[in-house]
Amino acid sequence: MQVIVVDRFYKRAAELRRIFDRKFENPLKARPERFVWDFWHVPGEYTHLRTPAFHYFPKKQYEAFHQFLVKWGREHLGCHDVSPPWLSCYINGCRQEFHQDVPHGPLAFVFSLTRHYGHAFTGGETFIRRGRRRIAPLFNRLVLFNPALVHGVREVKGVMDPRQGRLVIHGWFVQPRAFWVGPLRAEDVDESIATGLRGFHLRKAVRTPGLTSFRLSISPKGTVRSLRPLVETAELAAPDRTQLHLRLTGLRFPARSSGSQLTLPIMWSL
């Protein structure tokens, strides 16, 4: 699973979009927010407008989104934070050539506030060279992928008004480590994982480095009731994946008054 697409991601996405539109509704009125943009042009690599997202949006609205994004990443990915996100706008001629984001973070994300894809402009899709996959920048869509994959953004054509272009908040999920809900203590989790995975080695080299995250449902007795893969951007050989699953389902935790839900990320390198 090298690419993850989550539609209707944030319930207040329309509010963020309205803030952006209001600041550009009158091109004859000079407002401080119109002067925060960096026209980022690196020949043969990047061409688009960008600004730190936390500088652009009002503090209350931005912090609500940032906290939601971080909480979602902890629960679903096992990543405890995000890099400071960028807000980027693509109008006619803007694009990103093929590149890799290494070593920014284990998962790149692109959250789209774009409203006019396919109507006012063409292009603007996130393009993953492997598999030749194109992901459209649909409104309120979150896209996650292994940043080690060669990727880019197709050139936007047809619009000069920023309100009609490709508008995205993007960055990287970082700090992967275990996250859980329930009565388990940190020492319980650390010791049980260290004991359960002691001596585990891949029989074959990792085909693609990346992140593997699992959701473990743990009973009050400390046994693993279920194991569900959440994210798998690393490519492991089938026998190694099978052995890893067996090790994880065999983990034993201290007995507690109630069960726990554990999100466990594992980073793999070549």
C-alpha positions as CSV (number, residue, x, y, z in Angstrom):
1,M,0.0,0.0,0.0
2,Q,2.2,2.8,-1.3
3,V,-0.5,5.4,-1.6
4,I,-3.4,6.2,0.8
5,V,-6.3,8.4,-0.2
6,V,-8.8,9.6,2.4
7,D,-11.8,11.6,1.1
8,R,-13.9,14.0,3.2
9,F,-11.0,14.2,5.7
10,Y,-11.7,17.3,7.7
11,K,-15.2,18.5,8.6
12,R,-14.1,22.2,8.7
13,A,-12.3,22.2,5.4
14,A,-14.9,24.6,3.9
15,E,-14.1,27.1,6.6
16,L,-10.4,27.1,5.7
17,R,-11.3,27.5,2.0
18,R,-13.6,30.5,2.7
19,I,-10.8,32.2,4.6
20,F,-8.5,31.9,1.5
21,D,-11.2,33.1,-0.9
22,R,-12.0,36.2,1.2
23,K,-8.4,37.3,1.1
24,F,-8.3,37.2,-2.7
25,E,-11.9,38.4,-3.5
26,N,-10.9,42.0,-4.4
27,P,-7.6,42.1,-6.3
28,L,-7.6,45.9,-6.1
29,K,-7.5,46.0,-2.3
30,A,-4.1,45.6,-0.8
31,R,-4.2,43.3,2.3
32,P,-1.2,42.1,4.3
33,E,-2.2,38.4,3.6
34,R,-1.6,38.9,-0.1
35,F,2.1,39.7,0.5
36,V,3.1,36.6,2.4
37,W,3.6,34.4,-0.7
38,D,7.0,33.1,-1.9
39,F,7.1,32.5,-5.6
40,W,9.2,29.3,-5.3
41,H,10.9,28.7,-8.7
42,V,13.8,26.3,-8.9
43,P,14.4,25.7,-12.7
44,G,13.7,22.1,-13.6
45,E,12.3,21.3,-10.2
46,Y,9.6,23.5,-8.6
47,T,7.3,26.4,-9.6
48,H,4.5,27.5,-7.4
49,L,3.4,29.9,-4.7
50,R,3.9,28.9,-1.1
51,T,3.7,30.2,2.5
52,P,3.8,28.5,5.9
53,A,0.2,27.5,6.6
54,F,0.3,28.7,10.2
55,H,1.2,32.2,9.0
56,Y,-1.7,32.4,6.6
57,F,-4.7,31.2,8.5
58,P,-6.1,32.8,11.7
59,K,-4.6,31.2,14.8
60,K,-7.8,29.6,16.0
61,Q,-8.8,28.0,12.7
62,Y,-5.2,26.8,11.9
63,E,-4.6,25.3,15.3
64,A,-7.9,23.3,15.1
65,F,-6.8,21.8,11.8
66,H,-3.2,21.2,13.0
67,Q,-4.4,19.4,16.1
68,F,-6.8,17.3,14.1
69,L,-4.1,16.3,11.7
70,V,-1.7,15.4,14.5
71,K,-4.3,13.4,16.4
72,W,-5.3,11.5,13.2
73,G,-1.7,10.7,12.5
74,R,-1.1,9.3,15.9
75,E,-4.2,7.1,15.8
76,H,-4.0,5.8,12.2
77,L,-0.2,5.9,11.4
78,G,1.6,5.8,14.7
79,C,3.3,9.1,13.8
80,H,3.3,11.6,16.7
81,D,3.7,14.9,14.8
82,V,3.8,16.6,11.5
83,S,6.4,18.9,10.0
84,P,5.4,22.6,9.8
85,P,2.9,22.4,6.9
86,W,3.1,24.6,3.8
87,L,0.2,26.2,2.0
88,S,0.8,26.1,-1.7
89,C,-1.1,27.5,-4.6
90,Y,-0.7,26.5,-8.3
91,I,-1.8,28.7,-11.1
92,N,-1.0,28.6,-14.8
93,G,2.5,27.1,-15.4
94,C,3.0,25.9,-11.8
95,R,4.2,22.3,-11.3
96,Q,6.6,20.0,-9.5
97,E,9.0,17.9,-11.5
98,F,9.8,14.4,-10.5
99,H,11.7,14.3,-7.2
100,Q,12.0,12.4,-3.9
101,D,11.5,13.8,-0.4
102,V,14.3,12.2,1.6
103,P,14.8,12.3,4.5
104,H,12.0,14.6,5.4
105,G,9.7,12.1,7.1
106,P,8.2,8.5,6.8
107,L,5.0,9.7,5.1
108,A,4.3,12.7,2.9
109,F,0.8,14.2,2.9
110,V,-1.1,16.5,0.6
111,F,-4.4,17.9,1.9
112,S,-6.4,19.6,-0.9
113,L,-8.5,22.7,-0.5
114,T,-8.9,22.9,-4.3
115,R,-12.4,23.6,-5.6
116,H,-12.1,23.9,-9.4
117,Y,-10.2,20.8,-10.5
118,G,-11.3,19.7,-13.9
119,H,-13.4,22.8,-14.5
120,A,-11.3,25.9,-14.3
121,F,-8.0,24.2,-14.9
122,T,-6.3,21.0,-16.1
123,G,-3.4,19.2,-14.5
124,G,-2.5,19.6,-10.8
125,E,-2.6,15.9,-10.1
126,T,-0.1,14.3,-7.7
127,F,1.8,11.9,-9.9
128,I,3.6,8.8,-8.6
129,R,6.0,7.5,-11.1
130,R,5.8,3.9,-9.8
131,G,2.6,2.5,-11.2
132,R,2.1,5.8,-13.1
133,R,-0.6,6.7,-10.6
134,R,-2.3,10.1,-10.8
135,I,-4.3,11.4,-7.8
136,A,-6.6,14.3,-8.4
137,P,-6.6,17.3,-6.0
138,L,-10.2,16.9,-5.0
139,F,-11.6,19.2,-2.3
140,N,-11.1,17.8,1.3
141,R,-9.0,14.9,0.1
142,L,-5.9,13.8,2.0
143,V,-3.3,11.8,0.1
144,L,-0.4,10.0,1.9
145,F,2.5,8.3,0.2
146,N,6.0,7.1,0.8
147,P,8.2,10.2,0.1
148,A,11.0,7.9,-1.1
149,L,8.9,7.2,-4.2
150,V,9.6,9.4,-7.2
151,H,6.7,11.9,-7.5
152,G,5.7,15.3,-8.8
153,V,2.7,17.5,-9.6
154,R,1.4,17.8,-13.2
155,E,1.5,21.3,-14.6
156,V,-1.6,23.4,-14.0
157,K,-3.0,25.1,-17.1
158,G,-5.8,27.5,-17.7
159,V,-6.1,29.8,-14.6
160,M,-4.3,32.9,-13.2
161,D,-6.8,33.6,-10.4
162,P,-5.4,31.9,-7.2
163,R,-9.0,31.2,-6.1
164,Q,-9.4,28.9,-9.1
165,G,-6.1,27.1,-8.9
166,R,-4.7,24.1,-7.1
167,L,-4.6,24.9,-3.4
168,V,-3.1,22.4,-0.9
169,I,-1.6,22.1,2.6
170,H,1.3,19.7,2.6
171,G,4.1,18.3,4.6
172,W,5.3,15.1,6.3
173,F,4.2,13.0,9.2
174,V,7.1,12.5,11.5
175,Q,8.2,10.9,14.8
176,P,6.8,7.3,14.4
177,R,6.4,5.5,17.7
178,A,3.8,3.4,19.5
179,F,0.5,5.1,20.4
180,W,-2.2,3.5,22.5
181,V,-5.6,4.0,24.2
182,G,-6.2,2.1,27.4
183,P,-4.6,1.3,30.7
184,L,-1.3,0.0,29.5
185,R,1.7,1.9,30.7
186,A,4.7,3.0,28.6
187,E,7.0,0.5,30.2
188,D,4.4,-2.3,29.5
189,V,4.4,-1.5,25.8
190,D,8.2,-1.0,25.5
191,E,9.1,-4.2,27.3
192,S,6.5,-6.4,25.6
193,I,7.5,-5.2,22.1
194,A,11.2,-5.6,22.8
195,T,10.7,-9.1,24.2
196,G,8.3,-10.2,21.5
197,L,10.5,-9.0,18.6
198,R,13.9,-10.0,20.1
199,G,15.9,-11.9,17.6
200,F,13.6,-11.2,14.7
201,H,15.5,-10.5,11.5
202,L,14.4,-10.2,7.9
203,R,15.5,-13.1,5.8
204,K,15.5,-11.0,2.7
205,A,16.4,-7.3,2.2
206,V,13.7,-4.7,2.2
207,R,12.6,-4.1,-1.4
208,T,11.5,-0.6,-0.7
209,P,12.3,1.2,2.6
210,G,9.4,2.8,4.4
211,L,6.9,2.5,7.2
212,T,4.6,-0.4,8.3
213,S,1.9,0.4,10.9
214,F,-0.4,-2.0,12.7
215,R,-3.5,-1.8,14.9
216,L,-3.4,-4.3,17.8
217,S,-6.4,-5.0,19.9
218,I,-5.2,-6.2,23.3
219,S,-7.4,-8.1,25.8
220,P,-7.5,-7.3,29.5
221,K,-5.5,-10.5,29.9
222,G,-2.7,-9.0,27.8
223,T,-3.1,-11.2,24.7
224,V,-3.5,-9.8,21.1
225,R,-7.1,-10.4,20.0
226,S,-6.6,-9.0,16.5
227,L,-4.0,-7.5,14.3
228,R,-4.8,-5.2,11.4
229,P,-2.3,-3.6,9.0
230,L,-2.9,0.2,8.7
231,V,-0.1,1.5,6.5
232,E,2.5,-0.4,4.5
233,T,4.8,1.7,2.4
234,A,7.8,-0.6,2.9
235,E,7.9,-3.7,0.8
236,L,8.8,-6.9,2.7
237,A,9.2,-10.3,1.2
238,A,6.1,-12.5,1.8
239,P,7.8,-14.9,4.2
240,D,9.2,-12.0,6.3
241,R,5.8,-10.4,6.4
242,T,4.2,-13.6,7.6
243,Q,6.8,-14.1,10.3
244,L,6.3,-10.5,11.5
245,H,2.6,-11.0,11.8
246,L,3.1,-14.2,13.8
247,R,5.5,-12.3,16.1
248,L,3.0,-9.5,16.6
249,T,0.0,-11.7,17.3
250,G,2.1,-13.6,19.8
251,L,3.0,-10.5,21.9
252,R,2.1,-10.6,25.5
253,F,1.3,-7.6,27.7
254,P,0.6,-7.3,31.4
255,A,-2.9,-8.0,32.5
256,R,-4.9,-4.8,33.1
257,S,-8.5,-3.9,34.1
258,S,-9.6,-3.4,30.5
259,G,-8.3,-3.9,27.0
260,S,-6.2,-1.5,24.9
261,Q,-5.9,-0.4,21.3
262,L,-2.2,-0.1,20.2
263,T,-1.0,1.5,17.0
264,L,2.5,0.2,16.3
265,P,4.7,1.7,13.6
266,I,7.9,0.0,12.4
267,M,10.4,1.7,10.1
268,W,12.4,-0.3,7.6
269,S,15.6,0.7,5.8
270,L,17.7,-1.0,3.2
